[in-house]
Amino acid sequence: MTTTLSPSAVVPRTTAQATAVASTSPTGPSGRVPTRVRTNPFSRLRVAPMTVFWLLIVAILVVPILLFLLVAFSPALLDQGTEWFTLSAFREALSGQFLVALLNSLLVGVVTAVGSAVIGFGMAWIVRRTNSRTRRLWTGAVFALLLAPSYLIALGWQRLLEPGGVLEIIGFHPTLARTFFYGPAGIVLVLTVKGIPFAYLVIANAMRSLGGEFEQAVRVHGGNRMASLRVMIALLSPAVWSALAIVFAEAISDFGVASTLSSAAHFPVATFMLYNAIQAFPVQFPLAAAVSWVLLGLIVLALLAQSWALRGRSFRVLGGRSRPTMRIHLTRWGQLATGAITLVLLVVTLGVPAFGALSASVLTGLGSAMSVHSWSLDNYARVLTSPDLRDPLLYSAQMAAITATVATLMAAVCARMLASSKKGASARLLDFVLLAAVALPGIVFAAGYIFAYNLPLMNTLGIHIYGTSALLTLAYVATALPSTSRSLVGNMSQLHESMSEACRVHGSGSVRTWFAVVMPVIARPLLAAWLLTYTATLLELPVSQLLYPPGSAPVSVGINKALSAYDFGGGTAMEVLAILSALGVVGVAYLLFAILAPQGWKRLGRTS
């Protein structure tokens, strides 16, 4: 049976449907084939945001370092010599004065690592295991030590002990202390001060998770407190070895002490010799790259030693039956002893350098041939009015703000990729690049940028950023990105993908999803990461020293220039104002966050 549809039974098309059919039909209404509109073949090309992200990662982390390290083996490949493959740079780096400097760095690194680990362990025990009344003082001082660059600590001691320094002006003659400080012992002292907070944080966090049942078991079986301490050290071996490796890497790669105290003490170290190779005429890039390879090799050996020491041993101490640790209630003499230890450590690590800087900044004529000195604020007035002293502060503040913003935004993307439960090849590659960058000293980063972005190839490609603030910013971001990314991974890991997916299902775009789901969780950590990057960049030394553009000196370079001209009062006043400005930015930032941030952002992430 055939069914015939009448015209009235046909559902009429809407105007939009008719237009769509007409537009997709091979012929127009008149039956003629419409003329094809010619379009620009490049109009459909779009640069994805992740493509820009990866290009930036390659430009700031991969290319400069790889090219710089490659020149140690093949100078001819990068127009730095005639040999296509040679080990001559390594032979020079492992002989003569360079070998002495490397051995000095190795010795200083080992002694510093052991000293910092011992002191860090002792302070972790006082803070985590006892009811000492001074333990809260140390907790706050740790973060001040983390933010204080090593060269500022060294300069604070120098202003006190140097001939014609603060102590001699007020009537003391610290000859013995000066002899002790201007030598290997002084270098170890300053680097140990910088290494203590790293060792303390690693060991204290592990000690917090260690239950009290192991110490109780030792006491039940007749052991004394020393036996309990030996058991605790054994159980905390992974943290102790991690502290040793971290402090060793920080010590041998430090440039602040090398540029201030090492040269004055005539005790060469590897980072200062690397700096001299780059500053020499002609520049010795292959030799500097070979020294960098040796420094990286020493750091790798430290990590291998850590792995070997822990191989075949189990340290799983947390379980369902773990008991909370009970604090030891100290006697009166115990309170006095732990309080004295804490106060002495605070004086040595923070008090003496701070007193040296503050006292030198209010003395007129310090460093000159004047025999009469007076106490006044003239040095601060000169810093605020003289362009040579004021402009470095303003320039560094501007560069630090730009660097902190760019590095924090990139770190948020990196942390999101690393925390994803579905890691792809790109996330694993990013993880490897960031881990490798953590092991690179800042002086190596700076040398890599000098070499890579001054090559003729860069001029051929039209990249003319050598000697500009743009290159300095890229180097700042490169040095800050690895640590900033790691600091955000833990918070990003708390976000389940289902939260973002639910937000997208209900019609939210990617930007709205980010602010609705991600930002409330990471707002406080993001602010902390920005502030840490800002304060670290403001007083950064090795990258600033090697890459600052002519006529625009950062504050660390300005301080060194003032001190080199024997303007000790002006240089130390710059130090104090830089630190005060950093503290002011931190205070203002948290105040604005408390006033302007939504309640959800302030509620999530609050610890008390």
Summary of the structure (lengths in Angstrom):
residues: 608
radius of gyration: 30.1
end to end distance: 81.8
largest distance: 124.1
contacts: 1899
relative contact order: 0.10
helix: 72%
strand: 1%
